[in-house]
Amino acid sequence: MVRLELRHLAMIQAVAESRTLSEAAGKLQITPSALSHRIKEAERRIGRKLLERGTDRPRLSETGVLLLPVATRCLRELAEIERGSVAEQPSIPAVRIAASTISGYQWLPGLMKATANLDEPVEVEVAGDVSLDPVGALRAGSVDVAVVPVAVRDEEFRCTAIFRDEMVAVLPPGHPKARRKWLDARDFLDEPYVTDATRPEAGREIERFFRPSGVQPSDVRSAGATEGVLTLVAAGLGLTILTRLSVLPYLGLAPLELRPLGPRGLRVDWHAVYRRGSHVQGAPVARVVDELKRVGAEVEGRVDLCVGARRPGRSRAKGTFG
């Protein structure tokens, strides 16, 4: 089985042609942090070093040197084939989207269907390897739209609200704290806290829930992805905080308990962020953002159904919703 992907081959070529890793990241249109993650991922997949650490200029390892001509040839031949294909058929514009790790992607199927059926269709591509810093990827030019749980104030970007969600505590079934109507920050201090990433991300629980309270978990365990986080929580190995939409797809697979954060809950307003000048009427980015707003209204209805399960006077699904 081939373990490396084209993006790894492009990374090897960019590093070989650059004087610094920042320059290589710029050629790939990703952030230096995303480049570092990509290098480590490639090394992990093949079980060998690709770069020599501790040198002033990026230098490929022996394995990297062996892979460089392969990468160069594959990328050149693929580019030639693609150029021939483009000449033969009309081009459909593509808009690349990066989303925060807790977006849940409930908006994605509807968005893809809607943009494909427009009078002037647009192809939507999701950049999954920059989900820890979607705004950084937007700034670097590697994506066209970032979906994030916070409004971004920056003269370089425009920001449009697309739907509303809620952050909730996620507990294993039968947990003593699941008997409470809501949890505060101190309820997370006496047992492991499971997360998909240990680096704080704008608009997430570290910034909006723990820091204002003046406390934060000391025993933090990274599970790498939402599915891994919820698997550990369901097994009784810790607690976590996620958005309702990111948890919904897993409720049929694992008996999880959801509880609000604080007596009023913690609302999340999702936004589409894009570069100024790209949202010209009729332009591909404009069409995608407009459809995101429409699809977002449907997504918000699902959140309302989920939240409604814990409102007084509504039916309650025992062991599922708080």
Long-range contacts (C-beta under 8 A, 24 or more apart in sequence): 3-45, 3-46, 4-42, 4-45, 4-46, 4-67, 6-74, 6-75, 6-78, 7-38, 7-129, 8-38, 8-41, 8-42, 8-45, 9-67, 9-70, 9-71, 9-74, 9-75, 10-71, 10-75, 11-35, 11-38, 11-39, 11-42, 12-42, 12-50, 12-60, 12-64, 12-67, 12-68, 12-71, 13-68, 13-71, 13-72, 13-75, 15-39, 15-51, 15-58, 15-60, 15-64, 16-58, 16-60, 16-64, 16-68, 18-58, 19-57, 19-58, 20-57, 20-58, 21-58, 24-58, 25-140, 26-140, 28-142, 29-140, 29-141, 29-142, 30-129, 30-130, 30-137, 30-140, 30-142, 31-130, 31-133, 31-136, 31-137, 31-139, 31-140, 31-142, 33-132, 33-133, 33-136, 34-129, 34-130, 34-132, 34-133, 34-136, 34-137, 34-140, 34-142, 37-129, 37-132, 38-129, 41-129, 92-121, 92-122, 92-123, 93-122, 93-123, 93-284, 94-122, 94-123, 94-124, 94-125, 94-284, 95-122, 95-123, 95-124, 95-125, 95-144, 95-145, 95-284, 95-285, 95-288, 96-125, 96-126, 96-127, 96-142, 96-143, 96-144, 96-145, 97-124, 97-125, 97-126, 97-127, 97-143, 97-144, 97-145, 97-146, 97-147, 97-288, 98-126, 98-127, 98-130, 98-131, 98-134, 98-137, 98-138, 98-142, 98-143, 98-145, 98-146, 98-147, 99-126, 99-131, 99-134, 99-146, 99-147, 99-148, 100-131, 100-134, 100-147, 100-148, 100-149, 100-201, 100-203, 100-204, 101-131, 101-132, 101-196, 101-197, 101-201, 101-226, 102-149, 102-196, 102-204, 102-226, 102-242, 102-243, 102-246, 103-147, 103-149, 103-243, 103-245, 103-246, 103-270, 104-165, 104-243, 104-245, 104-246, 104-247, 104-248, 104-249, 106-245, 106-248, 106-249, 106-299, 106-302, 107-147, 107-162, 107-163, 107-292, 107-295, 107-296, 107-299, 110-295, 110-298, 110-299, 111-288, 111-291, 111-292, 111-295, 114-291, 114-294, 114-295, 115-287, 115-288, 115-291, 118-287, 118-291, 120-282, 120-287, 122-284, 122-287, 122-288, 124-288, 132-197, 132-199, 132-201, 133-201, 134-273, 135-202, 135-273, 138-273, 138-274, 138-275, 144-274, 144-275, 144-278, 144-284, 144-285, 144-288, 145-272, 145-273, 145-274, 145-285, 145-288, 145-289, 145-292, 146-272, 146-273, 146-274, 147-270, 147-271, 147-272, 147-273, 147-292, 148-202, 148-203, 148-270, 148-271, 148-273, 149-202, 149-203, 149-204, 149-243, 149-268, 149-269, 149-270, 149-271, 150-202, 150-203, 150-269, 150-271, 151-269, 151-271, 152-271, 152-273, 155-276, 156-275, 156-276, 157-273, 157-274, 157-275, 157-276, 158-273, 158-274, 158-275, 158-276, 158-279, 159-271, 159-272, 159-273, 160-271, 160-272, 160-273, 160-274, 160-289, 160-292, 160-293, 161-269, 161-270, 161-271, 161-293, 162-270, 162-271, 162-272, 162-289, 162-292, 162-293, 162-296, 163-270, 163-296, 163-297, 163-299, 163-300, 163-303, 164-267, 164-268, 164-269, 164-270, 164-300, 164-303, 165-243, 165-244, 165-245, 165-267, 165-268, 165-269, 165-270, 165-300, 165-303, 166-243, 166-244, 166-260, 166-265, 166-266, 166-267, 166-268, 166-303, 166-307, 167-205, 167-208, 167-209, 167-241, 167-242, 167-243, 167-261, 167-266, 167-267, 167-268, 168-241, 168-242, 168-243, 168-244, 168-247, 168-258, 168-259, 168-260, 168-261, 168-265, 168-266, 168-322, 169-239, 169-240, 169-241, 169-258, 169-259, 169-260, 169-261, 170-230, 170-233, 170-239, 170-240, 170-241, 170-242, 170-247, 170-256, 170-257, 170-258, 171-233, 171-239, 171-256, 171-257, 171-258, 171-259, 172-233, 172-234, 172-235, 172-236, 172-256, 172-257, 173-234, 173-255, 173-256, 173-257, 173-319, 175-236, 175-239, 175-257, 177-239, 177-259, 178-257, 178-259, 178-322, 180-259, 181-259, 181-260, 181-263, 181-322, 182-259, 182-260, 182-261, 182-262, 182-263, 182-265, 183-259, 183-260, 183-261, 183-262, 184-213, 184-261, 184-262, 185-209, 185-210, 185-213, 185-215, 185-216, 186-213, 186-215, 187-239, 188-217, 188-239, 188-241, 189-215, 189-217, 189-218, 191-219, 191-238, 191-239, 192-217, 192-219, 192-220, 192-221, 192-237, 192-238, 192-239, 193-217, 193-219, 193-220, 193-221, 193-238, 193-239, 193-240, 194-221, 194-222, 194-223, 194-229, 194-232, 194-233, 194-237, 194-238, 194-239, 194-240, 195-220, 195-221, 195-222, 195-223, 195-229, 195-240, 196-222, 196-223, 196-224, 196-225, 196-226, 196-228, 196-229, 197-222, 198-222, 203-268, 205-241, 205-261, 208-266, 209-241, 209-261, 209-266, 226-250, 230-254, 230-256, 243-268, 244-303, 244-306, 244-307, 245-299, 245-302, 245-303, 245-306, 248-302, 248-306, 251-320, 255-319, 255-320, 256-320, 257-319, 257-320, 257-322, 258-310, 258-320, 258-321, 258-322, 259-322, 260-310, 260-322, 265-307, 270-296
